[in-house]
Each structure stands twice: as C-alpha cells, then as structure tokens.
Amino acid sequence: MIKSLKCDLHKTFISAGFLAAILVTFLLCFTEDVYVDTSDMRKFSALEALFKFNRAFMESKSSFCSLSVFKSALSGYSAMFLPILASFPFVFSQSAERNSGNIRFSIFRAKRLKYYFSKFFCGVISGGICVLLGVALFGIFSFFAFPRLECYPDLPLEFYAPDGIFAEIVRKLLSAFIYGCVSTVPAFFLSSFCRNRYIILCVPFLMRFMQDTAIKKIIVNTHDNNIYQTVFPFQCYAPSQIPYLEVGEALYSTVAVTAISAALMLCGYIIIMERRTDKGD
C-alpha cells in the first residue's frame, strides 16, 4: 500500500487541482475580517486593509499585527469553501484516472483493499497539505505586509501568543492541515458512486452549510446553558480547533466524532466499491 500511496501522492501533487487549491486558499484568506471600526462597526478584510489604511495607522492598531492577521485565516469565507478547496487535488486526480480507463488496472495491480486505503489516505493527506500550504503562504505574506509584533511595544506577548510565537504558528498550520484532511472525506465517499466532479465538489459544501445552519438553530432555540458544549464536537469547524483544545472532555469528544465520521465514510466507500461490478469505471 505504501508504494501505491506514494504513486498516488506524486500524481496528485503535480496535478493542476493541487496547485489551484493552494492558490485559491491563499487568495480567500484575504477576505477574512481583521479590523472593526468602532465608530460605525464596519469590518475590514485583510485585502481592504492593505488598500485603505497606511502603515502609520496600522501600527497604531494592534488588530493589524501580522500574527493576528495570520491567525484570522480560515475563520470566514475560506473555511466555508474549504470542502471544495481541499477536495480539488483528489477529485481532479480521481477524475483523470477514471477518464483514462485505468482504474480497473490500478485495482487489479494494487489489490482492492490496498487500492481503497491508498486512495483514502492520498485524499486526506493531499487535502490537508494544500490547505496548509495556502495558509502558510498567507502567513508569509502577512509577515511582510503587516506590522510585526515588535511594532506594538505596549502589547503583551502573552495576549497574542501565550505559549510563544512559534507555538502559535505551528498550532495554526496544524489546525489548517487537520481541517483540510477532514474536509476531503465527504468528497472521497461521494466518488464511490458519482462520476461528476462538480457534484462531488459541491455537495459537501451544501452539506456543510446545512449542518452549520441546523446547529446554529439548535443553539438559538434550546434554552440550555450547556448546549454549546454538547454540540461543539458536531460543528463543521470543530476539527480545526483540536490543536487549541486542552486535554479533557471537549478534546476527546471532538477527536472521537471526527474519527468515527471518517471511518464510517471510509467503510461506506469500500462497501459501495465492492458491490459495483465496474469497480468505479
């Protein structure tokens, strides 16, 4: 399986879908809100801030600190579209394999279970890496385009980086990787019975929107102070919070829900592929 996985990852990493996912993730990070004008409560995205405010004004507002801007990634539109972005590499690679007619040969050469697990790990790893690289590029850009932490001598380091700047950067990148991995799983499951790449890309986005809306309705309409803690592991963005959660019930329940969901979709993929006479062709 390792040999098959290496081959699949190599094909995925040189595909147009992988490069497109990195670029679009990087660009969408600029749509995240980084500053709120308290006079009229207007919010400004990272892109707006670059064109609206000069350097002197940015250095007078700690919201423009490069570390703060970097940590804002995957908090708005970029997180909403992540099921599509993270699935780009896998879907384009899978589609190319099916269109070439080589899927039967690949399954026969690698054996069925090895093929299924290879595709699964290729999908989640490539999805995680493309999101991680997109966020990393945004972080590098933020470091040079926005004021550094040293420009705010009155701002305590413990406020933005209680465990140190390096630890905050690692946590953010790990968060992006985990979120990208998890976001790819629904598309992987859909690929077992659907050949249309656009449906495979868009259905997980719609499912995420419906799930997010339903949980918000539950929180608003349920008069229970503990309801947020109860539904937190089931929220779409919960996996991205794993690196930030302290060891305890919230961490264990979030990891459990994420792992069980991924395992069920993997089992569903294997069952459907085993029952298909064409093996996905």
KOLTORNU-522064 format. One line per field, with one value per residue (C-alpha): x, z, y; residue number from 1; residue in three letters. Coordinates in steps of 0.02 Angstrom, whole numbers, plus 50000, padded with zeros to 5 digits. Example, Ala and Ser with C-alpha at 12.3 -4.5 7.8 and 13.67 -1.06 7.14 Angstrom:
<drenvos>
px: c(50615  50684)
pz: c(50390  50357)
py: c(49775  49947)
i: c(1  2)
aa: c(Ala  Ser)
</drenvos>
This chain:
<drenvos>
px: c(50000  50144  50205  50031  50010  50175  50125  49953  50026  50154  50017  49910  50048  50089  49907  49826  49696  49826  49907  49735  49681  49837  49814  49628  49652  49788  49677  49522  49621  49624  49434  49445  49399  49549  49488  49325  49299  49216  49140  49020  49059  49115  49226  49379  49456  49642  49632  49533  49654  49802  49722  49625  49749  49928  50070  50062  49879  49910  50048  49928  49802  49853  49721  49840  49980  50046  50022  49842  49808  49886  49778  49622  49643  49507  49384  49261  49239  49394  49328  49156  49229  49357  49259  49277  49457  49526  49443  49518  49676  49589  49440  49545  49666  49525  49432  49588  49612  49432  49431  49589  49506  49650  49551  49519  49704  49752  49636  49697  49880  49866  49730  49562  49584  49757  49685  49542  49653  49783  49652  49582  49749  49801  49640  49654  49842  49835  49685  49773  49936  49857  49761  49915  50021  49887  49879  50069  50085  49960  50061  50221  50134  50059  50232  50297  50138  50077  50166  50260  50232  50384  50289  50173  50286  50137  50053  50099  50161  50050  49896  49927  50049  50037  50148  50264  50254  50325  50195  50053  50116  50130  49956  49880  49965  49917  49739  49737  49806  49678  49534  49591  49605  49431  49352  49408  49321  49142  49204  49301  49142  49041  49171  49122  48957  48967  49073  49027  49171  49064  48935  49073  49146  48985  48879  48999  48989  48799  48804  48922  48807  48653  48746  48808  48635  48550  48672  48652  48463  48482  48593  48473  48312  48371  48365  48509  48670  48769  48702  48854  48974  48860  48850  49027  49106  48974  49009  49096  49244  49270  49413  49513  49505  49587  49763  49690  49586  49652  49658  49484  49308  49296  49456  49411  49234  49291  49425  49301  49165  49291  49371  49205  49135  49290  49287  49103  49131  49282  49178  49038  49162  49230  49057  48994  49151  49144  48963  48999  49029  49127  49237  49212  49243)
pz: c(50000  50037  49858  49790  49910  49856  49674  49706  49805  49669  49537  49649  49696  49513  49462  49418  49553  49691  49634  49608  49785  49861  49761  49796  49983  49987  49900  50005  50164  50112  50132  50320  50435  50527  50591  50655  50654  50822  50759  50640  50674  50495  50467  50354  50272  50253  50071  50112  50250  50131  50016  50145  50284  50286  50385  50524  50558  50557  50685  50799  50799  50865  50756  50610  50694  50568  50691  50722  50535  50506  50643  50559  50413  50395  50500  50368  50181  50166  50297  50213  50045  50118  50073  49891  49900  49997  49877  49721  49716  49748  49634  49486  49507  49526  49377  49268  49317  49277  49112  49059  49092  49204  49365  49337  49303  49458  49570  49496  49517  49695  49758  49810  49993  49964  49824  49933  50081  49966  49888  50058  50133  49972  49977  50158  50152  49991  50054  50217  50134  50003  50138  50249  50107  50062  50242  50257  50103  50180  50340  50246  50153  50316  50396  50264  50225  50402  50555  50659  50844  50885  50822  50971  51125  51240  51186  51299  51208  51318  51240  51064  51094  51272  51226  51110  50929  50859  50953  50886  50707  50725  50800  50659  50524  50612  50625  50438  50399  50506  50438  50260  50293  50369  50233  50097  50170  50109  49931  49944  49994  49852  49725  49758  49664  49574  49422  49402  49478  49503  49606  49708  49744  49779  49880  50031  50029  50035  50171  50274  50255  50308  50456  50513  50495  50590  50736  50748  50755  50894  50996  50974  51007  51151  51320  51395  51452  51414  51239  51156  51240  51190  51005  50986  50926  50787  50718  50550  50614  50770  50696  50663  50850  50904  50919  51032  51148  51318  51366  51426  51376  51234  51152  51171  51105  50956  50908  50930  50822  50687  50684  50685  50544  50437  50475  50429  50262  50225  50262  50153  50011  50024  50032  49880  49779  49822  49762  49598  49453  49359  49512  49479  49291)
py: c(50000  50119  50106  50140  50286  50364  50347  50424  50569  50604  50612  50722  50844  50881  50899  51065  51037  51035  51198  51279  51230  51310  51470  51488  51452  51586  51713  51676  51710  51893  51900  51869  52014  52084  52253  52329  52517  52551  52714  52628  52443  52418  52268  52271  52119  52094  52147  52305  52350  52346  52475  52577  52610  52673  52596  52725  52690  52502  52520  52614  52470  52301  52215  52237  52141  52014  51871  51922  51935  51763  51685  51755  51633  51500  51597  51656  51628  51521  51400  51397  51345  51225  51066  51118  51179  51031  50909  50987  50879  50713  50744  50800  50655  50528  50600  50589  50406  50362  50453  50363  50194  50137  50115  49929  49900  50001  49899  49735  49783  49851  49733  49801  49847  49919  50025  50089  50134  50211  50325  50371  50422  50508  50611  50666  50699  50799  50897  50938  50987  51101  51196  51204  51275  51402  51464  51461  51572  51692  51692  51734  51874  51942  51943  52063  52163  52199  52268  52141  52112  52218  52372  52359  52377  52405  52244  52098  51944  51835  51916  51851  51709  51640  51492  51588  51644  51482  51379  51488  51469  51280  51268  51370  51265  51104  51168  51203  51030  50939  51043  51008  50821  50810  50918  50796  50642  50679  50704  50541  50450  50528  50473  50291  50311  50479  50521  50704  50803  50958  50863  50783  50954  51049  50925  50927  51117  51110  50977  51086  51237  51136  51061  51231  51308  51166  51175  51364  51341  51212  51330  51477  51383  51273  51357  51261  51342  51183  51156  51235  51115  50970  51012  51082  50917  50908  51082  51094  51192  51085  50980  51139  51179  51015  51093  51229  51120  51073  50890  50849  50802  50929  50865  50682  50703  50808  50681  50538  50618  50664  50491  50397  50504  50473  50287  50271  50360  50250  50094  50161  50191  50014  49933  50029  49996  49810  49799  49889  49773  49905  49949  50134  50138)
i: c(1  2  3  4  5  6  7  8  9  10  11  12  13  14  15  16  17  18  19  20  21  22  23  24  25  26  27  28  29  30  31  32  33  34  35  36  37  38  39  40  41  42  43  44  45  46  47  48  49  50  51  52  53  54  55  56  57  58  59  60  61  62  63  64  65  66  67  68  69  70  71  72  73  74  75  76  77  78  79  80  81  82  83  84  85  86  87  88  89  90  91  92  93  94  95  96  97  98  99  100  101  102  103  104  105  106  107  108  109  110  111  112  113  114  115  116  117  118  119  120  121  122  123  124  125  126  127  128  129  130  131  132  133  134  135  136  137  138  139  140  141  142  143  144  145  146  147  148  149  150  151  152  153  154  155  156  157  158  159  160  161  162  163  164  165  166  167  168  169  170  171  172  173  174  175  176  177  178  179  180  181  182  183  184  185  186  187  188  189  190  191  192  193  194  195  196  197  198  199  200  201  202  203  204  205  206  207  208  209  210  211  212  213  214  215  216  217  218  219  220  221  222  223  224  225  226  227  228  229  230  231  232  233  234  235  236  237  238  239  240  241  242  243  244  245  246  247  248  249  250  251  252  253  254  255  256  257  258  259  260  261  262  263  264  265  266  267  268  269  270  271  272  273  274  275  276  277  278  279  280  281)
aa: c(Met  Ile  Lys  Ser  Leu  Lys  Cys  Asp  Leu  His  Lys  Thr  Phe  Ile  Ser  Ala  Gly  Phe  Leu  Ala  Ala  Ile  Leu  Val  Thr  Phe  Leu  Leu  Cys  Phe  Thr  Glu  Asp  Val  Tyr  Val  Asp  Thr  Ser  Asp  Met  Arg  Lys  Phe  Ser  Ala  Leu  Glu  Ala  Leu  Phe  Lys  Phe  Asn  Arg  Ala  Phe  Met  Glu  Ser  Lys  Ser  Ser  Phe  Cys  Ser  Leu  Ser  Val  Phe  Lys  Ser  Ala  Leu  Ser  Gly  Tyr  Ser  Ala  Met  Phe  Leu  Pro  Ile  Leu  Ala  Ser  Phe  Pro  Phe  Val  Phe  Ser  Gln  Ser  Ala  Glu  Arg  Asn  Ser  Gly  Asn  Ile  Arg  Phe  Ser  Ile  Phe  Arg  Ala  Lys  Arg  Leu  Lys  Tyr  Tyr  Phe  Ser  Lys  Phe  Phe  Cys  Gly  Val  Ile  Ser  Gly  Gly  Ile  Cys  Val  Leu  Leu  Gly  Val  Ala  Leu  Phe  Gly  Ile  Phe  Ser  Phe  Phe  Ala  Phe  Pro  Arg  Leu  Glu  Cys  Tyr  Pro  Asp  Leu  Pro  Leu  Glu  Phe  Tyr  Ala  Pro  Asp  Gly  Ile  Phe  Ala  Glu  Ile  Val  Arg  Lys  Leu  Leu  Ser  Ala  Phe  Ile  Tyr  Gly  Cys  Val  Ser  Thr  Val  Pro  Ala  Phe  Phe  Leu  Ser  Ser  Phe  Cys  Arg  Asn  Arg  Tyr  Ile  Ile  Leu  Cys  Val  Pro  Phe  Leu  Met  Arg  Phe  Met  Gln  Asp  Thr  Ala  Ile  Lys  Lys  Ile  Ile  Val  Asn  Thr  His  Asp  Asn  Asn  Ile  Tyr  Gln  Thr  Val  Phe  Pro  Phe  Gln  Cys  Tyr  Ala  Pro  Ser  Gln  Ile  Pro  Tyr  Leu  Glu  Val  Gly  Glu  Ala  Leu  Tyr  Ser  Thr  Val  Ala  Val  Thr  Ala  Ile  Ser  Ala  Ala  Leu  Met  Leu  Cys  Gly  Tyr  Ile  Ile  Ile  Met  Glu  Arg  Arg  Thr  Asp  Lys  Gly  Asp)
</drenvos>
